[in-house]
Amino acid sequence: MSSILAKIKKSDNLKSAVAIALVVALVLGFFIGLRIALNTDVPVRVVESGSMCVPYDGACEGWLSADHPFDQTLHKGDIIIIQAINPQDLNANYPYSDIIVYQNPTNPTATPIVHRIVAVENIDGILYFQTKGDGNGQKWPATPSPQEYDSNTLWTTKQGVPENLVIGKVVMRIPWFGWVTLFLRSNPWGLPIIISLIVLLIVVEFVIPIIRKKKPQPAETEKTQAELSQNLT
């Protein structure tokens, strides 16, 4: 074990490889830890639309959303942390009700929706949550009319989101950083750029140092030639 550590200390390449492996392990460990702590398979998502954003001076998307990083509404490009929760424990007291993530009742396989609860109703022992985007229709915190509920615009159940389709509630937002994901999704050349940068980093960090080590240095070449001449005489 001590010999391995000694080799790592002497080799810059090994140091870099160990550092990269540690970073990957930490990221994976953090994600797995979040899954366990928040009791959901997908504890992190990116806000993909501006439906939850209340405009400020007409700006709701892009870097201008960074002017209000602690809003109680969400901006496009936010990374959101989701926690699984018993639907009966959700806060439906609008306008300070919970923002929930749920599957679309008419297409459960589609991208989950992130909207705020505006009302809840118990029908035959099943909770149905009426939801709305904070930036849709009457802007949050104004009280929307029933005609603005998602169940009247996004699907036809008229009863809202059944409790079994609720994935969890939003417990934290991290502004800006989700734009990296949105950029990769919206630009076909985004992923090749990221891959090219990774390859370039590997070449600079590992390949070039190896090539340099293989090439004899001028001082070493002269020393070798001098030793050969001395042996011949």
C-alpha positions as CSV (number, residue, x, y, z in Angstrom):
1,M,0.0,0.0,0.0
2,S,2.8,2.4,0.9
3,S,4.5,1.7,-2.4
4,I,1.4,2.5,-4.3
5,L,1.0,5.8,-2.5
6,A,4.6,6.6,-3.2
7,K,4.1,6.0,-6.9
8,I,1.0,8.2,-6.9
9,K,3.0,11.0,-5.2
10,K,5.8,10.8,-7.8
11,S,3.5,10.6,-10.9
12,D,1.6,13.7,-11.9
13,N,-0.5,11.6,-14.3
14,L,-1.5,9.3,-11.5
15,K,-2.3,12.3,-9.3
16,S,-4.6,13.7,-11.9
17,A,-6.3,10.3,-12.5
18,V,-6.9,9.9,-8.8
19,A,-8.3,13.4,-8.5
20,I,-10.7,12.8,-11.4
21,A,-11.8,9.5,-9.9
22,L,-12.4,11.2,-6.5
23,V,-14.5,13.9,-8.1
24,V,-16.6,11.3,-10.0
25,A,-17.1,9.3,-6.8
26,L,-18.1,12.4,-4.9
27,V,-20.7,13.4,-7.5
28,L,-22.2,9.9,-7.7
29,G,-22.2,9.6,-3.9
30,F,-23.9,13.0,-3.6
31,F,-26.6,12.0,-6.1
32,I,-27.2,8.6,-4.5
33,G,-27.3,10.3,-1.1
34,L,-29.9,12.7,-2.3
35,R,-32.0,9.8,-3.6
36,I,-31.9,8.1,-0.3
37,A,-32.4,11.3,1.8
38,L,-35.3,12.7,-0.4
39,N,-36.8,9.2,-1.0
40,T,-37.2,9.7,-4.8
41,D,-35.5,8.2,-7.8
42,V,-35.0,11.6,-9.5
43,P,-34.3,14.2,-6.8
44,V,-32.9,16.8,-9.2
45,R,-34.6,18.3,-12.3
46,V,-34.3,21.4,-14.5
47,V,-37.1,23.9,-15.1
48,E,-37.6,23.8,-18.8
49,S,-40.3,26.5,-19.3
50,G,-41.2,29.9,-18.0
51,S,-44.7,28.9,-16.8
52,M,-43.6,29.2,-13.2
53,C,-41.9,32.6,-13.6
54,V,-43.6,35.9,-12.7
55,P,-42.1,38.4,-15.1
56,Y,-40.0,41.3,-13.8
57,D,-39.9,44.2,-16.2
58,G,-40.9,41.9,-19.0
59,A,-37.9,39.5,-18.4
60,C,-38.6,36.0,-17.3
61,E,-35.9,33.9,-19.0
62,G,-32.2,33.9,-19.4
63,W,-29.5,35.5,-17.2
64,L,-31.9,38.3,-16.1
65,S,-33.6,35.8,-13.9
66,A,-30.4,35.9,-11.8
67,D,-31.6,39.3,-10.4
68,H,-34.1,37.4,-8.2
69,P,-32.4,34.2,-7.1
70,F,-34.5,33.9,-3.9
71,D,-38.0,34.3,-5.4
72,Q,-40.7,32.0,-4.2
73,T,-41.5,31.2,-7.8
74,L,-39.2,29.5,-10.3
75,H,-37.3,30.6,-13.4
76,K,-36.5,28.7,-16.6
77,G,-33.0,27.2,-16.1
78,D,-33.4,26.7,-12.4
79,I,-32.2,23.4,-10.9
80,I,-34.8,22.2,-8.5
81,I,-34.4,19.7,-5.6
82,I,-37.5,17.4,-5.2
83,Q,-38.5,15.6,-2.1
84,A,-41.0,12.7,-2.0
85,I,-43.9,13.5,0.4
86,N,-47.2,12.0,1.6
87,P,-49.8,13.8,-0.6
88,Q,-51.9,14.4,2.6
89,D,-49.0,16.5,4.0
90,L,-48.8,18.8,1.0
91,N,-49.6,22.5,1.7
92,A,-52.6,23.6,-0.4
93,N,-52.9,27.0,1.2
94,Y,-52.5,29.3,-1.8
95,P,-50.6,31.6,-2.5
96,Y,-48.0,30.1,-0.2
97,S,-48.8,26.5,-1.1
98,D,-46.3,23.9,-2.2
99,I,-44.8,23.7,-5.7
100,I,-45.2,20.1,-6.8
101,V,-43.7,17.9,-9.6
102,Y,-46.2,15.5,-11.1
103,Q,-46.9,13.4,-14.1
104,N,-49.3,14.7,-16.7
105,P,-52.6,12.9,-16.1
106,T,-53.3,12.5,-19.8
107,N,-49.7,11.4,-20.7
108,P,-47.8,10.0,-17.7
109,T,-44.8,9.2,-19.9
110,A,-44.2,12.8,-20.9
111,T,-41.9,15.2,-19.1
112,P,-43.2,15.9,-15.6
113,I,-44.9,19.2,-14.9
114,V,-43.8,21.7,-12.2
115,H,-46.7,23.8,-11.0
116,R,-48.1,25.2,-7.7
117,I,-51.1,23.8,-5.9
118,V,-54.0,26.2,-5.9
119,A,-56.7,23.9,-4.5
120,V,-57.3,20.4,-3.3
121,E,-60.4,18.2,-3.3
122,N,-61.1,14.7,-1.8
123,I,-63.2,12.6,-4.2
124,D,-64.1,9.1,-3.1
125,G,-61.1,9.1,-0.8
126,I,-58.6,10.2,-3.4
127,L,-56.9,13.6,-3.3
128,Y,-57.0,15.7,-6.5
129,F,-54.7,18.7,-6.7
130,Q,-55.7,21.7,-8.8
131,T,-52.5,23.3,-10.0
132,K,-51.3,26.3,-12.1
133,G,-48.1,27.9,-13.3
134,D,-47.3,31.0,-11.4
135,G,-46.8,33.0,-14.6
136,N,-49.9,31.6,-16.4
137,G,-53.1,33.7,-16.5
138,Q,-53.4,35.6,-13.2
139,K,-49.9,36.0,-12.0
140,W,-48.9,34.7,-8.6
141,P,-49.8,35.6,-5.8
142,A,-53.1,36.8,-7.3
143,T,-55.9,34.2,-6.8
144,P,-56.7,32.5,-10.1
145,S,-60.2,31.6,-11.2
146,P,-61.2,27.9,-11.6
147,Q,-61.1,28.4,-15.3
148,E,-57.3,28.9,-15.1
149,Y,-56.6,25.6,-13.3
150,D,-54.4,23.2,-15.3
151,S,-57.3,20.7,-15.4
152,N,-59.2,23.1,-17.6
153,T,-56.3,23.9,-19.9
154,L,-53.8,20.9,-20.0
155,W,-56.2,17.9,-19.7
156,T,-59.8,17.0,-19.5
157,T,-60.3,15.3,-16.1
158,K,-61.6,18.5,-14.5
159,Q,-60.6,17.0,-11.2
160,G,-57.0,17.9,-11.1
161,V,-53.9,15.8,-10.4
162,P,-54.6,12.5,-8.6
163,E,-52.4,11.9,-5.6
164,N,-50.7,8.8,-7.2
165,L,-49.2,11.0,-10.0
166,V,-47.5,13.4,-7.5
167,I,-43.7,12.8,-7.7
168,G,-42.8,15.2,-4.9
169,K,-42.6,18.8,-3.9
170,V,-39.9,21.4,-4.6
171,V,-37.8,22.0,-1.5
172,M,-34.9,24.1,-3.1
173,R,-34.0,26.0,-6.3
174,I,-30.5,26.6,-7.6
175,P,-30.6,29.4,-10.2
176,W,-28.7,29.5,-13.6
177,F,-26.9,26.2,-13.6
178,G,-29.7,24.3,-15.4
179,W,-29.0,26.3,-18.5
180,V,-26.1,24.0,-19.2
181,T,-28.6,21.1,-19.6
182,L,-31.0,23.2,-21.6
183,F,-28.2,24.3,-23.9
184,L,-27.2,20.7,-24.6
185,R,-30.8,19.7,-25.3
186,S,-31.6,22.6,-27.6
187,N,-28.3,22.6,-29.6
188,P,-27.3,19.5,-31.6
189,W,-23.7,20.7,-31.5
190,G,-23.7,21.3,-27.8
191,L,-22.8,17.7,-26.8
192,P,-20.0,17.4,-29.4
193,I,-18.4,20.5,-28.0
194,I,-18.5,19.1,-24.4
195,I,-17.0,15.8,-25.7
196,S,-14.3,17.7,-27.6
197,L,-13.4,19.7,-24.5
198,I,-13.1,16.5,-22.5
199,V,-10.9,14.8,-25.1
200,L,-8.7,18.0,-25.3
201,L,-8.4,17.9,-21.5
202,I,-7.3,14.3,-21.6
203,V,-4.8,14.9,-24.3
204,V,-3.3,17.9,-22.5
205,E,-3.3,16.3,-19.1
206,F,-2.1,12.7,-20.0
207,V,-1.1,12.2,-23.7
208,I,1.3,15.2,-24.1
209,P,3.2,14.5,-20.9
210,I,3.7,10.9,-21.9
211,I,5.1,11.9,-25.4
212,R,7.4,14.5,-23.8
213,K,8.8,11.8,-21.4
214,K,9.6,9.5,-24.3
215,K,11.5,12.2,-26.2
216,P,15.2,12.4,-25.0
217,Q,16.1,15.8,-23.6
218,P,19.1,17.6,-25.3
219,A,21.2,17.4,-22.1
220,E,20.5,13.7,-21.8
221,T,21.4,13.1,-25.5
222,E,24.7,14.9,-25.1
223,K,25.5,13.0,-21.9
224,T,24.8,9.7,-23.7
225,Q,27.0,10.6,-26.6
226,A,29.8,11.6,-24.3
227,E,29.6,8.3,-22.4
228,L,29.7,6.4,-25.7
229,S,32.8,8.3,-26.9
230,Q,34.5,7.7,-23.6
231,N,33.8,4.0,-23.7
232,L,35.1,3.8,-27.3
233,T,38.4,5.4,-26.3
